[in-house]
Every structure is written in structure tokens, then in C-alpha cells.
Amino acid sequence: MNSVSTVALAIALGYLLGCIPFAVITSRVFGLADPRSYGSGNPGATNVLRSGNKLAAILTLVGDALKGCVAVWLVRALDMGDTAALLAGVAAFVGHVFPVTLGFRGGKGVATAAGVMLAAVPESGLIALGIWIAVALITRYSSLAALIAACSAPVSGLLYTGSSTVCGAFAAMAGLLIWRHSENIRRLMNGSESRIGGKKTVSG
């Protein structure tokens, strides 16, 4: 069932789920500063970790990933079709990056994109997760790990499903994720990028 109205509803549901600002909500619950006010200013798990509260960062990570997972699972459960489910996941990712709840200034989408992939094509999600963990452990650069993992997604998605739609959806998320990391790429190139566990003092 992939009529225009069905797909539109799926996209709307996904976007609204993506707009839930878990980084801000979790920080308030734990009495922490708004993550948009320190470090990179990014409302995401990596920046929340810079507050020193690991539990808050973990809960933010899980919440952001679940937005992508739930968007796909919910649309599937409503029997709206696989294409609609995939688009709902992409919409959740877009909602995280451009949330109406935060004036369209959201996070970079790494955890939410991972959630979408794990729900839509588990093999691709696990491969991307494995790549992220390996690169992060070796380099301690969360941004570099995310960029490399994102680039793997369209390829693994196509290999495991044979679907150009899946490949295109994953490529779209990867492209937006790379664009959101443009400042990180610049800092990686000049050697000023913050490593995991470090406290970033500059904005960007």
C-alpha cells in the first residue's frame, strides 16, 4: 500500500518523530546545560558527552536512534508498505537534522540514520555500526567514524537488497550527513577536530 496519501502520511509521521529533541530533553532531566550552549552547539549525543554525564549521553544516543527505528517499524506495523516505511525513516532523519521544535537547527543525524538503517536493512545497519566502532576506537574521532560509516551505507544497502530505492535513500541520508559535518571535515583536515572524550571549547 504505497499511494500518494499513504506515503505522505508516513513521511509526516516520520518527520514528527525525528523532531523530538532527546539531547535537550535528556539534558534538562539531568539538570545539565542546554547542549546548544556549549561545545559544538550540536544537540546530539557526542556533544552531551562533553558535559561529562555519560548516562545522559547514552540515553540521548538511544533516543535518537529509536526515532529512526520507530519511524520504520510504525509504518510497517500499520501495513503502509516497505517504500513508505523507508521514506518515513528518511523523514525522521530529516526531522532530527531540521526539527521544527528547535527552529530547524538540529543535530547531525548519525544516531538517527543508524536507527533507520538497522530497522530498514539490518545488515547495512550492523555494517555501518561496526565501521563506526572500529574507526572511533582507532582514531577517537566520532566525526570521521560517522563519515566513513555513512559512505558504506548506500553500497551495503544495494548489495543486500538489490534495491535502487534503498540505495538512493541511504545515499540521500549520507549526503546530508556529510554536509552537516562540513565543519568537522575542515577541522579534521587542519588537525583541530575534537576527539571522543575531549571537551571542545570552540563552536562549530
Long-range contacts (C-beta under 8 A, 24 or more apart in sequence): 1-79, 1-80, 1-81, 1-84, 2-80, 2-81, 2-83, 2-84, 6-80, 6-81, 6-84, 7-80, 7-81, 7-83, 7-84, 7-87, 9-80, 10-75, 10-80, 10-84, 10-85, 10-87, 10-88, 10-91, 11-87, 11-88, 11-91, 12-91, 13-71, 13-74, 13-75, 13-88, 13-91, 14-71, 14-75, 14-87, 14-88, 14-89, 14-90, 14-91, 14-92, 14-95, 15-91, 15-92, 15-94, 15-95, 16-95, 17-67, 17-70, 17-71, 17-74, 17-92, 17-95, 18-67, 18-68, 18-71, 18-91, 18-92, 18-93, 18-94, 18-95, 18-96, 18-97, 18-99, 18-112, 19-95, 19-96, 19-99, 19-100, 19-101, 19-102, 19-106, 20-63, 20-67, 20-99, 20-101, 21-99, 21-101, 21-102, 21-106, 22-59, 22-60, 22-63, 22-64, 22-67, 23-47, 23-48, 23-60, 23-64, 23-107, 24-102, 25-63, 26-56, 26-59, 26-60, 26-63, 27-51, 27-56, 27-60, 29-56, 30-55, 30-56, 32-56, 36-102, 36-105, 39-194, 39-199, 39-200, 39-201, 40-194, 40-200, 40-203, 40-204, 41-203, 41-204, 42-107, 42-108, 43-102, 43-106, 43-107, 44-107, 44-108, 44-110, 44-111, 45-111, 46-110, 46-142, 46-196, 47-200, 49-196, 49-197, 50-194, 50-198, 50-199, 50-200, 60-111, 61-111, 64-96, 64-107, 64-111, 64-112, 64-115, 65-111, 65-112, 65-114, 65-115, 65-118, 66-115, 67-92, 67-95, 67-96, 67-112, 67-115, 68-92, 68-93, 68-96, 68-111, 68-112, 68-113, 68-114, 68-115, 68-116, 68-117, 68-118, 68-119, 69-115, 69-116, 69-118, 69-119, 70-115, 70-119, 71-116, 71-119, 72-116, 72-119, 72-120, 73-119, 83-165, 85-119, 85-120, 86-120, 86-165, 86-166, 86-169, 87-169, 89-115, 89-116, 89-119, 89-120, 89-169, 90-116, 90-169, 90-172, 90-173, 92-116, 93-173, 93-176, 94-176, 97-176, 97-180, 108-146, 108-177, 108-180, 108-181, 109-173, 109-176, 109-177, 109-180, 110-142, 110-146, 110-149, 110-150, 110-177, 113-150, 113-153, 113-173, 113-174, 113-177, 114-149, 116-173, 117-153, 117-157, 117-170, 120-166, 120-169, 121-156, 121-157, 121-160, 121-161, 121-166, 121-170, 123-156, 123-160, 124-152, 124-153, 124-156, 124-157, 124-160, 124-170, 127-152, 127-156, 128-152, 128-153, 128-156, 136-196, 139-195, 140-195, 140-196, 140-197, 141-188, 141-193, 141-195, 141-196, 142-196, 143-181, 143-184, 143-185, 143-187, 143-188, 143-193, 144-184, 144-188, 144-193, 146-177, 146-181, 147-177, 147-178, 147-181, 147-184, 147-185, 150-174, 150-177, 150-178, 151-178
